[in-house]
Amino acid sequence: MTGELSPIDKAKFAAAKQAASLVESGMRVGLGTGSTAAWLVRCLGELVREEGLRFRGVPTSSRTADLARDVGIEVVSLDEARWLDLTIDGADEFDGDLNLIKGGGGALLQEKIVATASDQMVVIADAAKEVERLGNFPLPVEVIPFGWQTTQALIEETLVSMDVMGRQTTLRMNGERPFFTDEGNHILDLHLGRIGNARQLAMVLNQIPGVVENGLFIDICDKVIIGYGDGRVETRDINAGTVSESQLDFVEDDNIFRDI
Ligand SMILES: O=C(CO)[C@H](O)[C@H](O)COP(=O)(O)O
């Protein structure tokens, strides 16, 4: 029941439900990772089961793949789909130009590949994800396990000449052990506080041997759908330069909340 959902979950759900309405039968759709993207997948599952929506979904993680199959979505790989009409994903931060930090859930590599192979990328988020300048959320950088400490040292050395506020880096852990991504890599979280030039940093980080990808998504996102706890939804389209608002009515006995 929605009454048991926190305002933040209601906000995430509102954004996800609005985004689900962008998916049409016949589309190939990238499915993001994280708690907001999980709401999207549940909303799409409901449309598949109850309204006969037929589309192919390309998940960006094993977690999303499992959930998508569970709710009845036809799951295909990116290579089967080749090119996507649309990708919908969450974000850890977005700025006024719709540049993003992603990878809080550790899926940034697949997320970036899938979003880049899409005609359109739509981010769904609660309002707390909006920032004036990226960098407060630690920037995830995926590195291969071989020599990861050397890669970390090279990253820290590189940060000295970058326009950032902090330079501390930490290995992401999963309890007592290092976290492993779906590709078997590690994540270094860069505690930068404030990133002066995100475009330059994204390019420089990817030049360092051992770095697979970084969580800065520059010029990839086309649209952000921001949900609020009261059901308000704001959609900003960076290409069209438009902002629109709508209101979601939470349906108290919505099936989607049953197992949450
Ligand atoms: O980048 C991501 C996963 O790698 C997520 O999209 C990001 O962490 C946002 O997650 P949530 O919707 O749970 O706040």
The ligand as an SDF file (V2000), in Angstrom:
LIG
                    3D

 14 13  0  0  0  0  0  0  0  0999 V2000
   23.7570    4.3430  -11.1890 O   0  0  0  0  0  0  0  0  0  0  0  0
   23.0410    3.5850  -10.5960 C   0  0  0  0  0  0  0  0  0  0  0  0
   23.3880    2.1660  -10.3560 C   0  0  0  0  0  0  0  0  0  0  0  0
   24.6830    1.8750  -10.7970 O   0  0  0  0  0  0  0  0  0  0  0  0
   21.7180    4.0410  -10.0760 C   0  0  0  0  0  0  0  0  0  0  0  0
   20.9740    4.5110  -11.1280 O   0  0  0  0  0  0  0  0  0  0  0  0
   21.9380    5.1300   -9.0700 C   0  0  0  0  0  0  0  0  0  0  0  0
   22.7990    4.6290   -8.0630 O   0  0  0  0  0  0  0  0  0  0  0  0
   20.6290    5.6130   -8.4670 C   0  0  0  0  0  0  0  0  0  0  0  0
   20.1040    4.6180   -7.6480 O   0  0  0  0  0  0  0  0  0  0  0  0
   18.7510    4.7980   -6.8600 P   0  0  0  0  0  0  0  0  0  0  0  0
   17.6710    4.8740   -7.8690 O   0  0  0  0  0  0  0  0  0  0  0  0
   18.6690    3.5550   -5.9950 O   0  0  0  0  0  0  0  0  0  0  0  0
   18.8590    6.0400   -6.0230 O   0  0  0  0  0  0  0  0  0  0  0  0
  1  2  2  0
  2  3  1  0
  2  5  1  0
  3  4  1  0
  5  6  1  0
  5  7  1  0
  7  8  1  0
  7  9  1  0
  9 10  1  0
 10 11  1  0
 11 12  2  0
 11 13  1  0
 11 14  1  0
M  END
$$$$
